[in-house]
Amino acid sequence: MSRLSLWKQGSHSNDYKFFDRTISEMFTVGGTGVNVHKFLGTVNQTATGDLTQPSYANQSELNIQDLLFLENRDRKYDENIYTMRGHYQVTDNAFDLTQFGLFLQTGTLFMVFHINDMIATLGRKIMNGDVLELEHLVDYDTLDSAVPAALKRYFVVGDCTRAAEGYTPTWWPHLWRCKINPLVDSQEYKDILDRIKISQDSNTPIAQILSTYNSLIRINDAVVAQAEAQVPKSGYDTSPIFHRSFDNKSPDFEIPGYLSGDGLTPNGLAAASATSFPSSPAAGDYCLRTDFLPNRLFRYDGHRWIKIEDAVRTNITNGAATNKTLRNSFIRNNNSFVNYENDTVPEKQNLYDVLKPKPDV
């Protein structure tokens, strides 16, 4: 009579099958319902000549859209929804004391699935990029009464591995452990969020309900508006300071300070603003040359035009119409030039385009 052994070389024994059926039944009885949005791969790309963004003949989960940054930004998901049973340990959000300071742990969950049931349902194991909808976390009583639908909870699968608690005495694994994080409204999941509607009676995509994008934009706009009200321009404001030369004859001087030049005359005196000097100036006249960048203020002493200051104080918000700095002129630069190959090239280019790798032919 051979010795008893729960391990069977190269195949699953009847003991393994018994344990596997029992574990599967436990998930069926006590697991929570999970809707799986299966990741199919990236959206097919047309050939662009960029070797870091290849065009694949077949759609597959193994394809990588951007080989330079190792990203799959435009993801395609199965239109079918797969239902499974999963299990995880429900815990309260707790403070993480293992780091400097006091941090609140995120909504990361570790969910376990039965391997054979998972493969029978999906055709493969759950992998990075799959999206899970946890039905038992749907919020039917939202704080905002204007929300026309219950708030669903979606999670994105991160790392996956065999669960340590999923090994039986046969030494074959039965459970698949997935690290999942709350889904955010980003480019990767547009195929899901823009396709699912909030209800049967509305064509509004669920992304408009789950996304915090509009709220963050309103907060950012309010912060920028308050900052512009408190600090409308860069540098020091010296306009309220009375200017006086020692002999009342020498030219007025610029008060030193960080970006104190604003192009305004001392004590609010009148000044001409033009792209050329007046033809018949009098001693003491001021002229702001607007063809200088930044604009430059001059004073006529009877013989020559003396520089007083440059208008370096300006609106510090990028893109503002009143921003007259070199930085703003570069950001808003839409000019182009023709290079030696007769190609039209924009003067403003992203570093990504400048440093883009080219084939060494």
ABEGO torsion letter per residue (X at the ends): XBBBBABBBGBBBAAAAAAAAAAAAAAAAABBBBBBBBBAEBBBBBBAGBAABBBBABBBAABBABAAAGBBABBBBBABBBBBBBBBBBBBBBBBAABBEBBBBBABBBBBBBAAAAAAAAGBBBBBGBBBBBAAABBABBABAABABBBBBBBBBBBBBBBAAABBAAGBBABBBBBBBBBBBBAAAAAAAAABBABAABABBAAAAABAAAAAAAAAAAAAAAAAAABABBEBBAAABBBBBAAGABBBBBBBEBGABAGBBBGGBBBBBBABBBABBBBGBBBBBAABOBBBBBBBAGABBBBABBBABBBABBGBAABABAAAAAAABABBBBBAAGBBBBABBBAAAAABBBBBX
